[in-house]
Amino acid sequence: MISAMPMTVFPCVPSALRIRILGVAVACLAGCASTPAPAPPAAVPVVPLPVAWAAPPLLGDAVDLTSWWRAFGDSALDGLVARALAGSPDLEAAAARVRSAQAMGQEMAARLGPQVSLVGDPQQTANGRSTYFQAGVAARWDVPLQDRQIATRGLAEADEQLALADEQASRATLVAEVARAYFEMRAAEREQHLLKQLAAEADERERLTRVLLQANQVGADEVQAAVVAAVQARAATLEPVALAALARTRLGVLVGDLQADLPPPAVDSALPARAPLGLTALPADLVRQRPGIRRAEHTVLRAAHAAGLARADAQPRISLAGLVGLSAAITGPASGAVRAVLSAGPSFSMSLFDGGAIAASQRARDADFDAATAQYRQAVLQGVAEAQSALLQLDHERHRTVAAVAVEEAVRQRSNATEAQARLGLATGFQRADARSAAVQARRDTLRAGLAEQVAYVALFTAFGGASLPTPSP
């Protein structure tokens, strides 16, 4: 690295000649400097995508990705999501990282402009006979060459976009976790309601068995079996209570308040709401909203600008500097004298030999760019594959729910027929209890299928990266 300032070289040569000599030196150094290879283009690669979804078309109204959970028409879920978006510590941290990236970008942009400082320091003459203290207002501007300016601003923009992609990913994850925890909580509460009904039917079978024992129609072992079945049925009601409590605790963490008032428990076994879904967009239109793909895209752009900055390091560095102030002699013949100081001029530096450090840095940045482009292609392919799989899974779960509803209806009709026969004395109490238990179990299977469909719906919009978008800064 060689550097020079025209105010300090050739002290015995007239100023006009100094400038000419300096100009010739700069031209020679510029001619000796090697021209670096061009930086990679700041563009993401094109990844071929399917022109249509592999899954069967889903019928229903088109759903807005930014508020997909509203399709369930559940005001309690809507309220929980709104509270989580407003109070989540994770989102607060993500927003702070966005502000940090924006501030760092402003700092990098400011450093491209002139800098003015109040300075003061002791100095000594070349012959060492005098020392003096110089103070004043100094100005300096590192003239940004075009390549360095473009790369610096590109890096700042990429860092901000990466922070925004991370914030969007946090929002998508948060909304998905809230929805899933809410659906699991409701499913556990409905499960508890149904298990209580099954326990009641087990108690009824125990009562009937004891009656038969008194009539000497069954043995004691059958009574014991009925008692065990009743105890097991009552014990089974405890598990959904614990699952619902765990889901409520998880919701408290997600909304950022463990003491938050959550929706009251469900008191019936009503079927969960089914959200409509219509997809008219192509895979590329939906998947590009996925935060992971957006992050990979801006990682490519950042790597390209980092490679450009590495090449800019091989170019000359030119600065303009000046000082307006006072100089007070401390020692020497003119001790105590004070005079005004006014200096200004350019400075430059250029690498002549660095042992290959700049070239190695360029190769490293090029390798980073190649890695980023490969990871981008992988992120796109993985994103489309996950969306395809989520669509297929949702289609499968919806068919399962339809089948479970059909089975439940058939079992319910049979249970109703058994009830009618029991009223006419054509069916025993055991047959009626068994028919009721079968109907409750069929409803239980339907509710489980409904929960699986809801979870698949959440997974689909997680694959698409849908979540409430952040409010733009004013």
C-alpha positions in Angstrom: 0.0 0.0 0.0 1.3 3.4 -0.9 -0.2 6.7 0.2 0.6 10.3 -0.4 -0.6 13.8 0.4 0.5 16.8 -1.8 0.9 19.1 1.2 3.7 17.0 2.7 5.8 15.7 -0.3 8.7 17.5 -2.0 9.0 20.4 0.5 11.7 22.1 -1.5 9.9 22.0 -4.9 7.7 24.9 -5.9 4.0 24.3 -5.4 3.0 24.3 -9.1 5.7 21.7 -9.8 4.6 19.6 -6.9 1.1 19.3 -8.3 2.4 18.2 -11.7 4.7 15.6 -10.1 1.8 14.4 -8.0 -0.4 14.1 -11.0 2.2 12.1 -12.9 2.6 9.8 -9.8 -1.1 9.1 -9.5 -1.3 8.3 -13.3 1.6 5.9 -13.0 0.2 4.2 -10.0 -3.2 3.9 -11.6 -1.5 2.3 -14.6 0.3 -0.2 -12.4 -2.8 -1.2 -10.6 -4.3 -4.5 -11.8 -7.9 -4.3 -13.1 -10.0 -6.6 -11.0 -12.5 -9.1 -12.6 -16.1 -7.8 -12.7 -18.2 -8.5 -9.7 -21.1 -11.0 -9.9 -24.4 -9.4 -11.1 -26.7 -8.3 -8.3 -29.5 -10.5 -9.4 -31.1 -13.8 -8.3 -31.0 -16.8 -10.6 -34.1 -18.0 -12.4 -35.5 -21.2 -11.0 -38.0 -23.2 -13.2 -41.2 -23.8 -11.3 -44.3 -25.8 -12.1 -47.0 -24.0 -14.0 -49.8 -25.6 -11.9 -50.3 -27.3 -8.5 -50.0 -31.0 -8.4 -52.7 -31.2 -5.7 -56.4 -31.3 -6.7 -58.0 -27.8 -7.0 -59.5 -26.6 -3.7 -62.9 -25.0 -4.0 -64.0 -22.0 -2.0 -63.5 -18.3 -1.7 -60.0 -17.0 -2.2 -58.2 -16.4 1.1 -56.0 -13.4 1.8 -52.6 -14.6 2.9 -52.2 -11.6 5.3 -55.2 -12.6 7.4 -55.9 -16.3 6.5 -57.0 -17.2 10.1 -60.1 -15.0 9.7 -61.5 -17.5 7.2 -62.6 -19.6 10.3 -65.0 -16.9 11.4 -63.9 -17.4 15.0 -63.8 -14.1 16.9 -61.9 -15.7 19.8 -59.1 -16.8 17.5 -59.1 -13.4 15.8 -58.7 -11.7 19.2 -55.8 -14.0 20.2 -53.9 -13.4 17.0 -54.3 -9.6 17.4 -53.1 -9.7 21.0 -50.1 -11.9 20.0 -49.1 -9.6 17.2 -49.3 -6.6 19.6 -47.6 -8.2 22.6 -45.2 -10.9 21.5 -41.6 -10.4 22.8 -40.4 -12.3 19.7 -42.0 -9.7 17.4 -40.7 -6.9 19.6 -37.1 -8.2 19.2 -37.6 -8.7 15.4 -38.8 -5.1 15.0 -35.8 -3.9 17.0 -33.5 -5.8 14.6 -35.2 -4.1 11.7 -34.6 -0.7 13.3 -31.0 -1.6 13.9 -30.5 -2.6 10.3 -32.1 0.6 9.1 -29.9 2.7 11.4 -26.8 0.8 10.3 -27.8 1.6 6.7 -28.1 5.3 7.5 -24.7 5.1 9.2 -23.1 3.6 6.1 -24.7 6.2 3.9 -23.5 9.0 6.2 -19.9 7.7 6.0 -19.9 8.2 2.3 -20.3 12.0 2.8 -18.0 14.6 4.3 -17.0 14.4 8.0 -16.3 17.5 10.1 -14.5 17.2 13.5 -13.0 19.4 16.1 -9.4 18.3 16.5 -6.3 19.2 18.4 -2.9 17.5 18.8 0.7 18.4 19.5 3.1 18.2 16.6 6.9 18.6 16.0 8.9 20.2 13.1 10.9 17.9 10.9 14.2 19.0 12.5 12.9 18.4 16.0 13.8 21.9 17.2 10.2 23.1 17.8 7.0 21.7 19.0 3.6 23.3 18.7 0.0 22.5 19.4 -2.5 22.7 16.5 -6.2 22.8 17.0 -9.2 23.6 14.7 -12.0 22.3 12.6 -11.0 19.5 10.3 -13.0 18.3 7.3 -12.4 15.1 5.4 -14.2 13.4 2.5 -13.3 10.0 1.3 -14.4 10.4 -2.3 -16.6 7.3 -3.0 -15.8 5.8 -6.4 -18.9 4.5 -8.1 -18.2 0.8 -7.5 -17.6 1.3 -3.8 -20.7 3.6 -3.5 -23.0 1.1 -5.2 -21.7 -1.9 -3.2 -21.9 0.0 0.1 -25.5 1.1 -0.5 -26.4 -2.3 -1.8 -25.1 -4.0 1.4 -27.1 -1.7 3.6 -30.3 -2.3 1.6 -29.7 -6.1 1.7 -29.2 -6.1 5.4 -32.4 -4.1 6.0 -34.4 -6.5 3.7 -32.9 -9.5 5.5 -34.1 -8.1 8.8 -37.6 -7.4 7.3 -37.7 -11.0 6.0 -36.8 -12.3 9.5 -39.6 -10.1 11.0 -42.1 -11.5 8.5 -40.9 -15.0 9.3 -41.5 -14.3 13.0 -45.0 -13.1 12.3 -45.8 -16.1 10.2 -44.5 -18.5 12.8 -46.3 -16.6 15.6 -49.7 -16.6 13.9 -49.4 -20.3 13.0 -48.4 -21.2 16.6 -51.3 -19.2 18.0 -53.8 -20.8 15.6 -52.5 -24.3 16.3 -52.5 -23.9 20.1 -56.0 -22.5 20.0 -57.3 -25.4 17.8 -55.6 -27.9 20.1 -57.1 -26.3 23.2 -60.6 -26.4 21.7 -60.1 -30.0 20.6 -59.0 -31.0 24.1 -62.0 -29.3 25.6 -64.4 -31.0 23.2 -62.6 -34.3 23.8 -63.1 -33.9 27.6 -66.9 -33.3 27.0 -67.2 -36.5 25.0 -65.1 -38.6 27.4 -67.4 -37.6 30.2 -70.3 -39.0 28.1 -68.4 -42.2 27.6 -67.7 -42.4 31.3 -71.4 -41.9 32.0 -72.2 -44.8 29.7 -69.6 -47.0 31.4 -71.2 -46.2 34.7 -74.6 -47.2 33.3 -73.2 -50.5 32.1 -71.7 -51.1 35.6 -75.1 -50.4 37.2 -76.9 -52.7 34.8 -74.3 -55.5 35.4 -74.8 -55.2 39.2 -78.6 -55.5 38.7 -78.0 -58.7 36.7 -75.7 -59.9 39.4 -78.5 -59.5 42.0 -80.7 -61.5 39.6 -78.1 -64.2 39.4 -77.8 -63.7 35.7 -74.1 -62.8 35.6 -71.1 -63.7 37.7 -69.0 -61.5 40.0 -66.2 -61.5 37.4 -68.4 -59.7 34.9 -69.2 -57.1 37.5 -65.5 -56.6 38.2 -64.9 -56.1 34.5 -67.6 -53.5 34.3 -66.1 -51.7 37.4 -62.7 -51.7 35.7 -64.1 -50.3 32.5 -65.9 -47.5 34.4 -62.8 -46.6 36.3 -60.7 -46.5 33.1 -63.4 -44.3 31.4 -63.3 -41.8 34.2 -59.5 -41.8 34.2 -59.4 -41.0 30.5 -61.2 -37.7 31.1 -58.1 -36.4 32.9 -55.8 -36.3 29.9 -57.7 -33.7 27.8 -57.9 -31.5 30.9 -54.1 -31.5 31.0 -53.8 -31.0 27.3 -56.1 -28.0 27.4 -54.2 -26.5 30.3 -50.9 -26.9 28.4 -52.4 -25.2 25.4 -53.7 -22.3 27.5 -50.2 -21.8 29.0 -48.7 -21.9 25.5 -51.2 -19.3 24.3 -50.2 -17.1 27.3 -46.6 -17.2 26.2 -47.5 -16.4 22.6 -49.6 -13.4 23.5 -46.9 -12.2 25.9 -48.9 -12.4 29.1 -49.2 -15.6 31.2 -52.0 -13.9 33.2 -54.0 -12.9 30.1 -57.7 -13.6 30.0 -58.2 -16.4 27.5 -61.5 -17.5 25.9 -63.7 -19.6 28.3 -63.6 -23.4 27.8 -65.9 -25.0 25.3 -68.9 -26.6 27.0 -70.1 -28.8 24.1 -68.7 -31.0 21.4 -69.7 -28.9 18.4 -67.8 -29.6 15.2 -64.9 -27.1 14.6 -65.3 -24.5 11.9 -64.1 -25.4 8.4 -62.4 -22.6 6.5 -63.0 -22.2 2.8 -60.0 -22.1 0.5 -59.7 -21.2 -3.2 -56.4 -21.0 -4.9 -56.2 -19.1 -8.2 -52.5 -18.1 -8.1 -49.7 -20.1 -9.6 -46.9 -21.7 -7.4 -44.5 -18.9 -8.2 -47.0 -16.2 -7.2 -47.7 -17.6 -3.8 -44.3 -19.2 -2.8 -42.3 -16.0 -3.5 -44.1 -14.5 -0.4 -42.5 -17.1 1.8 -40.1 -15.3 4.2 -37.4 -18.0 3.8 -37.3 -17.4 0.0 -37.2 -13.7 0.5 -34.3 -14.1 2.9 -32.4 -16.3 0.4 -33.1 -13.8 -2.4 -31.6 -10.9 -0.4 -28.7 -13.1 0.8 -27.8 -13.5 -2.9 -28.0 -9.7 -3.5 -25.9 -9.1 -0.3 -23.2 -11.6 -1.5 -23.1 -9.8 -4.9 -22.6 -6.4 -3.3 -20.0 -7.9 -0.9 -18.1 -9.2 -3.9 -18.3 -5.8 -5.5 -16.9 -4.2 -2.4 -14.0 -6.6 -2.4 -13.2 -5.5 -5.9 -13.5 -1.9 -4.9 -10.7 -2.5 -2.4 -8.3 -2.9 -5.3 -9.1 0.6 -6.5 -7.3 3.8 -5.4 -8.7 5.5 -2.3 -8.9 9.3 -2.8 -9.7 11.8 0.0 -10.1 15.5 0.3 -9.0 17.0 3.6 -8.7 20.4 5.1 -8.1 22.2 8.4 -9.0 25.7 9.7 -7.5 26.5 13.1 -4.7 27.9 15.2 -1.2 26.7 15.9 0.6 27.7 19.1 4.4 27.2 19.4 5.3 25.4 22.7 9.0 25.1 22.4 11.6 26.4 20.0 12.6 29.8 18.7 9.0 31.0 18.2 7.8 29.7 21.6 4.5 31.3 22.6 3.7 32.5 19.0 0.2 31.8 17.8 -0.7 31.8 14.1 -3.6 30.9 12.0 -3.5 27.6 10.1 -5.3 26.9 6.8 -4.5 23.7 4.9 -6.4 21.7 2.2 -5.6 19.2 -0.4 -6.2 15.7 -1.7 -4.7 12.4 -0.5 -4.6 9.0 -2.1 -3.6 5.5 -1.4 -3.2 2.5 -3.7 -2.2 -1.1 -3.1 1.0 -2.1 -5.0 1.8 -5.4 -3.2 -0.3 -7.1 -0.5 0.8 -10.7 -0.9 -2.4 -11.6 -2.7 -4.7 -10.6 0.2 -7.1 -8.6 -2.0 -7.3 -11.3 -4.7 -8.0 -13.9 -2.0 -10.7 -11.7 -0.5 -12.3 -11.5 -4.0 -12.2 -15.3 -4.4 -13.8 -15.7 -1.0 -16.6 -13.3 -1.8 -17.2 -15.0 -5.2 -17.5 -18.4 -3.4 -20.0 -16.8 -0.9 -22.0 -15.6 -3.9 -22.0 -19.1 -5.5 -23.1 -20.6 -2.2 -25.9 -18.0 -1.8 -27.2 -18.7 -5.3 -27.2 -22.4 -4.7 -29.0 -21.9 -1.4 -31.6 -19.7 -3.1 -32.4 -22.3 -5.7 -32.7 -24.9 -2.9 -35.0 -22.6 -0.9 -37.3 -22.1 -3.9 -37.5 -25.8 -4.7 -38.0 -26.7 -1.1 -40.7 -24.0 -0.7 -42.7 -25.2 -3.7 -42.3 -28.8 -2.6 -43.6 -28.0 1.0 -46.5 -26.0 -0.5 -47.4 -28.9 -2.8 -47.2 -31.4 0.1 -49.3 -29.1 2.4 -51.9 -28.9 -0.3 -52.0 -32.6 -0.7 -52.2 -33.1 3.0 -55.0 -30.6 3.4 -56.9 -32.3 0.6 -56.4 -35.7 2.3 -57.6 -34.4 5.7 -60.7 -32.8 4.2 -61.6 -36.1 2.6 -61.0 -37.8 6.0 -63.3 -35.3 7.7 -66.1 -35.8 5.1 -65.8 -39.6 5.6 -65.8 -39.3 9.4 -68.9 -37.1 9.2 -70.6 -39.8 7.0 -69.7 -42.5 9.4 -70.9 -40.5 12.4 -74.3 -39.9 10.7 -74.7 -43.6 10.1 -73.8 -44.5 13.7 -76.1 -41.8 15.0 -79.0 -43.1 13.0 -78.4 -46.6 14.4 -78.2 -45.2 17.9 -81.5 -43.4 17.4 -83.1 -46.7 16.2 -81.7 -48.5 19.3 -83.2 -45.8 21.5 -86.6 -46.3 19.9 -86.4 -50.0 20.3 -85.4 -49.7 23.9 -88.5 -47.5 24.6 -90.6 -50.3 23.1 -88.8 -53.0 25.1 -87.1 -54.4 22.0 -83.6 -53.5 23.1 -81.8 -54.0 26.4 -80.2 -51.3 28.5 -76.8 -52.7 27.5 -77.6 -52.4 23.8 -78.8 -48.8 24.3 -75.6 -47.9 26.3 -73.4 -49.5 23.6 -75.2 -47.6 20.9 -74.8 -44.3 22.7 -71.1 -45.1 23.3 -70.6 -45.9 19.6 -72.3 -42.5 18.7 -70.0 -40.7 21.1 -66.9 -42.4 19.7 -68.0 -41.6 16.1 -68.3 -37.9 17.1 -64.9 -38.2 18.7 -63.4 -39.5 15.5 -65.0 -36.7 13.6 -63.6 -34.1 15.9 -60.1 -35.6 15.6 -60.4 -35.5 11.8 -61.5 -31.9 12.1 -58.5 -31.0 14.2 -56.2 -32.7 11.7 -57.8 -30.6 8.9 -57.3 -27.4 10.9 -53.7 -28.2 11.6 -53.2 -29.0 7.9 -54.7 -25.7 7.0 -52.3 -23.9 9.3 -49.4 -25.9 7.8 -50.5 -24.8 4.3 -50.4 -21.1 5.1 -47.1 -21.6 6.9 -45.7 -23.1 3.7 -47.0 -20.1 1.8 -45.5 -17.7 4.4 -48.8 -16.0 5.1 -49.1 -13.8 8.1 -50.1 -10.3 9.1 -47.8 -7.8 7.3 -46.0 -5.2 9.4 -47.5 -1.7 9.5 -45.4 0.5 7.2 -43.4 3.2 9.1 -44.7 6.7 8.6 
